[in-house]
């Protein structure tokens, strides 16, 4: 199972899980899962790589 698949499972189901079991989840776990779910988003900042030959670019989110 790839990292992207696991992240997507959390994105799809985390809110429902928290509604059911939120009172049992430690605050640090809530914080770490939130970070994982937003990892790689360009909204968190990014680095942009540009090809010196063709000027194509790619943004990689933090």
ROBA-335722 format. One record per residue (C-alpha): residue in three letters; y, z, x; residue number from 1. Coordinates in steps of 0.02 Angstrom, whole numbers, plus 50000, padded with zeros to 5 digits. Example, Ala and Ser with C-alpha at 12.3 -4.5 7.8 and 13.67 -1.06 7.14 Angstrom:
BEGIN
<atom><code>ALA</code><north>49775</north><up>50390</up><east>50615</east><pos>1</pos></atom>
<atom><code>SER</code><north>49947</north><up>50357</up><east>50684</east><pos>2</pos></atom>
This chain:
BEGIN
<atom><code>UNK</code><north>50000</north><up>50000</up><east>50000</east><pos>1</pos></atom>
<atom><code>UNK</code><north>50164</north><up>49946</up><east>50076</east><pos>2</pos></atom>
<atom><code>UNK</code><north>50317</north><up>50054</up><east>50095</east><pos>3</pos></atom>
<atom><code>UNK</code><north>50411</north><up>49947</up><east>49968</east><pos>4</pos></atom>
<atom><code>UNK</code><north>50276</north><up>49973</up><east>49837</east><pos>5</pos></atom>
<atom><code>UNK</code><north>50279</north><up>50161</up><east>49855</east><pos>6</pos></atom>
<atom><code>UNK</code><north>50469</north><up>50162</up><east>49843</east><pos>7</pos></atom>
<atom><code>UNK</code><north>50461</north><up>50055</up><east>49685</east><pos>8</pos></atom>
<atom><code>UNK</code><north>50337</north><up>50176</up><east>49605</east><pos>9</pos></atom>
<atom><code>UNK</code><north>50462</north><up>50317</up><east>49634</east><pos>10</pos></atom>
<atom><code>UNK</code><north>50606</north><up>50213</up><east>49566</east><pos>11</pos></atom>
<atom><code>UNK</code><north>50507</north><up>50170</up><east>49410</east><pos>12</pos></atom>
<atom><code>UNK</code><north>50438</north><up>50343</up><east>49373</east><pos>13</pos></atom>
<atom><code>UNK</code><north>50536</north><up>50480</up><east>49462</east><pos>14</pos></atom>
<atom><code>UNK</code><north>50657</north><up>50518</up><east>49320</east><pos>15</pos></atom>
<atom><code>UNK</code><north>50516</north><up>50543</up><east>49195</east><pos>16</pos></atom>
<atom><code>UNK</code><north>50422</north><up>50652</up><east>49321</east><pos>17</pos></atom>
<atom><code>UNK</code><north>50576</north><up>50760</up><east>49349</east><pos>18</pos></atom>
<atom><code>UNK</code><north>50599</north><up>50780</up><east>49160</east><pos>19</pos></atom>
<atom><code>UNK</code><north>50423</north><up>50850</up><east>49148</east><pos>20</pos></atom>
<atom><code>UNK</code><north>50410</north><up>50949</up><east>49310</east><pos>21</pos></atom>
<atom><code>UNK</code><north>50588</north><up>50969</up><east>49375</east><pos>22</pos></atom>
<atom><code>UNK</code><north>50582</north><up>51157</up><east>49356</east><pos>23</pos></atom>
<atom><code>UNK</code><north>50437</north><up>51161</up><east>49480</east><pos>24</pos></atom>
<atom><code>UNK</code><north>50511</north><up>51043</up><east>49611</east><pos>25</pos></atom>
<atom><code>UNK</code><north>50599</north><up>51122</up><east>49760</east><pos>26</pos></atom>
<atom><code>UNK</code><north>50780</north><up>51068</up><east>49790</east><pos>27</pos></atom>
<atom><code>UNK</code><north>50740</north><up>50998</up><east>49962</east><pos>28</pos></atom>
<atom><code>UNK</code><north>50604</north><up>50886</up><east>49886</east><pos>29</pos></atom>
<atom><code>UNK</code><north>50728</north><up>50821</up><east>49756</east><pos>30</pos></atom>
<atom><code>UNK</code><north>50852</north><up>50783</up><east>49896</east><pos>31</pos></atom>
<atom><code>UNK</code><north>50725</north><up>50695</up><east>50008</east><pos>32</pos></atom>
<atom><code>UNK</code><north>50655</north><up>50588</up><east>49867</east><pos>33</pos></atom>
<atom><code>UNK</code><north>50831</north><up>50535</up><east>49819</east><pos>34</pos></atom>
<atom><code>UNK</code><north>50864</north><up>50483</up><east>50000</east><pos>35</pos></atom>
<atom><code>UNK</code><north>50701</north><up>50385</up><east>50006</east><pos>36</pos></atom>
<atom><code>UNK</code><north>50738</north><up>50294</up><east>49845</east><pos>37</pos></atom>
<atom><code>UNK</code><north>50909</north><up>50238</up><east>49909</east><pos>38</pos></atom>
<atom><code>UNK</code><north>50851</north><up>50195</up><east>50084</east><pos>39</pos></atom>
<atom><code>UNK</code><north>50894</north><up>50020</up><east>50138</east><pos>40</pos></atom>
<atom><code>UNK</code><north>51030</north><up>49994</up><east>50010</east><pos>41</pos></atom>
<atom><code>UNK</code><north>51182</north><up>49904</up><east>50077</east><pos>42</pos></atom>
<atom><code>UNK</code><north>51284</north><up>50023</up><east>49968</east><pos>43</pos></atom>
<atom><code>UNK</code><north>51245</north><up>50155</up><east>50102</east><pos>44</pos></atom>
<atom><code>UNK</code><north>51317</north><up>50044</up><east>50237</east><pos>45</pos></atom>
<atom><code>UNK</code><north>51239</north><up>49905</up><east>50335</east><pos>46</pos></atom>
<atom><code>UNK</code><north>51234</north><up>49809</up><east>50495</east><pos>47</pos></atom>
<atom><code>UNK</code><north>51256</north><up>49621</up><east>50490</east><pos>48</pos></atom>
<atom><code>UNK</code><north>51167</north><up>49507</up><east>50610</east><pos>49</pos></atom>
<atom><code>UNK</code><north>51240</north><up>49333</up><east>50638</east><pos>50</pos></atom>
<atom><code>UNK</code><north>51155</north><up>49188</up><east>50724</east><pos>51</pos></atom>
<atom><code>UNK</code><north>51269</north><up>49126</up><east>50863</east><pos>52</pos></atom>
<atom><code>UNK</code><north>51203</north><up>48949</up><east>50843</east><pos>53</pos></atom>
<atom><code>UNK</code><north>51201</north><up>48917</up><east>50656</east><pos>54</pos></atom>
<atom><code>UNK</code><north>51315</north><up>49056</up><east>50590</east><pos>55</pos></atom>
<atom><code>UNK</code><north>51183</north><up>49116</up><east>50466</east><pos>56</pos></atom>
<atom><code>UNK</code><north>51193</north><up>49302</up><east>50436</east><pos>57</pos></atom>
<atom><code>UNK</code><north>51084</north><up>49441</up><east>50368</east><pos>58</pos></atom>
<atom><code>UNK</code><north>51135</north><up>49614</up><east>50309</east><pos>59</pos></atom>
<atom><code>UNK</code><north>51017</north><up>49758</up><east>50342</east><pos>60</pos></atom>
<atom><code>UNK</code><north>51052</north><up>49914</up><east>50237</east><pos>61</pos></atom>
<atom><code>UNK</code><north>51047</north><up>50090</up><east>50305</east><pos>62</pos></atom>
